[in-house]
């Protein structure tokens, strides 16, 4: 099991995070992203850090995500409003722009399968639930749901 931090060129230094069992779960670091400080999470290859090839792919995917996230979130307010209706959470007092601007990102996971899974908070809508959302390989938002 790796015990040390890993350096991914272009993304920075990641620290290992272990499950209670002692098994390596992921590598993570805190980053600055859209007025938040989420954890950027990458996953090992078994018990080893990502290969050099995987590191290049992770950097490329994160850079594309960063460049395209505003456009990818275009339908986020509509999808969040649908989720609010399911949970009977009032959200009419928050504009679409506020929903986007006030998202407080808590983590961004560069999943091994090529998707990006994220968690964020939006206290102007709810303090009971985190918002979980996912982006596919084409950086399109494919899921918005509450988690809590």
ABEGO torsion letter per residue (X at the ends): XBABBBBBBGAEBBBBBBBAAGBBABBBBBBBBGGBBBBBBBBBBEABBBBAAAAAAAAAAAAAAAAAAAAAAAAAAAAAAAAAAAAGBBAAABBAAAAAAABBBABBBBBAAGBBBBBBBBAAABAABBBBBBBBAAGBBABBBBBX
